[in-house]
Amino acid sequence: MTSLGGRLRERRLDAAPTRAQSIAFGASGFPTQLMAQTFSAFVVYFYVSQLAVPAAWVAVAMIAHGILNAVLNPVVGALSDRIRTPWGRRIPWIGLGIVPLVVAFALVWMPPELPVAGLIAWFLIVVAVYDIAFVVVVLNVSALFPEIFRTTDERARGNVPRQIFAILGIVLGTAGAPLLYDTIGWPGMALVLGGVCLVLLVWSFLGGMIERRVPEDAATATAPMRFRDQVTYTFRNRAFVPYVLGSLFVQTAIAVILAAIPFYVRYSLGAADGEGSLLLGAIFVTAIPSILLWSAVVRRTSPRTALLWSVAVFGVAVLGYLAPSNVLGAALVGVAVGVGVGGLLQLLEVMLAQIIDADAVRTGHRREGAYFGVNGFVVRGSVVLQAVVAAWVLTASGFDAALGDAQPDSVDGGIRLMLAVIPLAFTALAWLCFFLYPIRTRDL
């Protein structure tokens, strides 16, 4: 009987992936987004509110988490490109990282009885393991995308299930987690979500994560590129620089919108805090069918043209948040915003895959890991920009949490500025970057 390792070693992709393989590969989007959204949305609340860890210490730990995550991306990406094994370049990383990732995610929500100092140490250690495993798994899964799907048509179709699964993971991570921890407690939530993530990751790993066969002469003809050369060639790529800056601006616009919505609901619309889920739901539910729309657009045009249109739709739509006076009106604006968001989710990785193809022609190396790693490092800056924007707008508008709902009128204007005008400015910068993107064709 052939061992699992032997079957994985012999498995290679020689043609376009089947529909079943595309769906299985796409299923990885659900658990990774589920874990990421649950962590980002609730970990501070859990440790500060439920475990009584001082907020300042949690803030320091989260800064350390952000720095570690950012640094890991280019390092893991470069290592993944360099290492060759009988099982391929990406598969061993993913296979070895799945279990530590899921276990570390669950342990974040299951600390033992410890004093405050012990809880901080637990948080730092467990989150460090979670960060390392998350980057190892997610970056290598992303690096497989341009390899499994080789043309714009294949990538447009192949990215559809992955992004739909990702949106479902985002929704469950933000809306389903509270229902679980209210019903079965935080450890119960951790076990249920961890179990779901493990099952889907294993299915995706066994059914959809397949590397292409590389001829022996091609595999040995060139030595792996040094790390310094990896970075140098990446930033000398005339297509990558406008792409990564545009991606940073787009991600910042989305991050600012997500941060502003809770303030908008309470202080601009005068609604209950829970109504914010309707605005978020309008965006993400609409994004699912719009992914299919943008998949068709990019197959008939090019990644650059389709992305320019989706960025334009997104930028025009967010201006609609200036007008509504009630939740229903804001939710209708969210439907229009969701159409643009669906395009961004669908097209950004398709364009990055095209950049990697062009780099392979120029350098003779397939460097998916390096590009996804550097992109992940740069895009982490959106978290910093979002925090700066929120702090500046709220302070300048006179927001004072001690006043409760009795905020000055300037706060409403400031919040609408943060939700509509500032994202539009970042979106305009992104559109300019993508306009300067030099690859105008669909395939090289």
NORFENZI-V43737 format. One record per pair of residues at least 6 apart in sequence whose ideal C-beta (glycine too) atoms are under 7 Angstrom apart, sorted by the first residue. I is the first residue (numbers start at 1). J is the second residue. If there is no record, write none. Layout:
I/J  I/J
This chain:
8/87  8/91  9/86  9/87  11/210  12/210  12/211  12/212  12/213  13/148  13/210  13/211  13/212  14/213  16/154  17/148  17/149  17/158  20/207  21/207  21/208  21/210  22/158  22/161  22/208  23/161  24/203  24/204  24/207  24/208  25/148  25/162  25/204  25/208  25/209  26/161  26/162  26/165  27/165  27/200  27/203  27/204  27/208  28/141  28/201  28/204  29/162  29/163  29/165  29/166  29/169  30/165  30/166  30/168  30/169  30/200  31/169  31/196  31/197  31/200  31/201  32/138  32/169  33/166  33/169  33/170  33/173  34/169  34/172  34/173  34/193  34/197  35/105  35/197  37/169  37/170  37/173  37/174  38/173  38/177  38/193  39/108  41/173  41/174  42/177  43/108  44/58  44/62  46/109  46/186  47/53  47/58  47/119  47/123  48/55  48/58  50/186  51/111  51/119  53/116  53/119  53/120  57/120  61/120  61/123  61/124  64/124  65/127  65/131  66/380  66/383  68/128  68/131  69/131  69/135  69/380  70/377  70/380  72/131  72/132  72/135  73/135  73/139  73/373  73/376  73/377  74/373  74/374  74/377  76/135  76/136  76/139  76/373  77/139  77/369  77/370  77/372  77/373  77/374  78/227  78/230  78/369  78/370  78/373  80/89  80/90  80/93  80/139  80/140  80/143  80/369  81/89  81/224  81/230  81/367  81/369  81/370  82/224  83/89  84/219  85/92  88/211  89/211  90/140  90/143  90/144  90/211  91/209  91/211  93/136  93/140  94/137  94/140  94/141  94/205  94/209  95/205  97/133  97/136  97/137  98/137  98/201  98/202  98/205  100/129  100/133  101/130  101/133  101/134  101/137  102/194  102/197  102/198  104/126  104/129  104/130  104/133  105/130  105/194  105/197  106/190  106/191  106/194  107/126  108/126  108/127  108/130  109/186  109/187  109/189  109/190  110/187  110/190  111/119  111/122  114/122  139/369  139/372  139/373  139/376  141/209  142/372  143/368  143/369  143/372  144/209  144/211  145/349  145/353  146/353  146/356  146/357  146/368  147/211  147/212  147/366  147/368  148/158  148/210  149/155  149/158  151/443  152/298  152/299  152/303  152/350  152/442  152/443  153/299  155/350  155/353  156/295  156/298  156/299  156/350  157/295  159/346  159/349  159/350  160/291  160/292  160/295  163/291  163/345  163/346  164/288  164/291  167/284  167/287  167/288  170/284  171/284  174/280  175/277  177/189  180/188  180/189  180/192  181/189  222/364  222/365  225/365  230/367  230/370  233/363  234/240  234/370  234/371  234/374  235/241  237/355  237/359  238/438  239/355  239/358  239/437  239/438  239/439  240/355  240/371  242/433  242/434  242/436  242/437  243/351  243/352  243/355  243/437  244/375  244/378  245/433  246/430  246/433  246/434  247/348  247/375  247/379  248/378  248/379  248/381  248/382  249/426  249/429  249/430  249/433  250/311  250/344  250/427  250/430  251/379  251/382  252/382  252/385  252/386  252/426  253/423  253/426  253/427  255/382  255/383  255/386  256/386  256/389  256/418  256/422  256/423  257/318  257/419  257/423  259/386  259/390  260/415  260/418  260/419  261/276  261/279  261/280  262/273  262/276  263/415  264/415  264/419  265/271  265/273  265/275  265/276  265/279  265/327  266/273  267/407  267/411  267/412  267/415  268/412  268/415  268/416  269/324  269/325  269/326  269/327  269/330  271/327  275/327  278/327  278/331  279/330  279/331  279/334  282/331  282/334  282/335  282/338  283/334  283/337  283/338  283/341  284/338  285/338  286/335  286/338  286/339  287/338  287/341  287/342  287/345  290/338  290/339  290/342  290/343  291/342  291/345  291/346  294/306  294/310  294/342  294/343  294/346  294/347  295/346  297/306  297/309  298/306  298/347  298/350  302/440  302/441  302/442  303/347  303/350  303/351  303/354  304/434  304/437  304/439  304/440  306/347  307/347  307/351  307/434  308/431  308/434  308/435  310/340  310/343  310/344  310/347  311/427  311/430  311/431  311/434  312/431  313/339  313/340  313/343  314/337  314/340  314/341  314/344  314/427  315/424  315/427  315/428  315/431  317/333  317/336  317/337  317/339  317/340  318/337  318/420  318/423  318/424  319/420  319/424  320/333  320/336  321/330  321/333  321/416  321/419  321/420  322/416  322/420  323/329  324/330  324/333  352/371  352/375  354/439  355/371  356/367  356/368  356/371  357/444  358/439  358/444  359/367  360/366  361/444  389/418  389/422  390/418  393/414  393/417  393/418  394/414  396/414  397/410  397/411  397/413  397/414  398/408  398/410  398/411  399/407  399/411
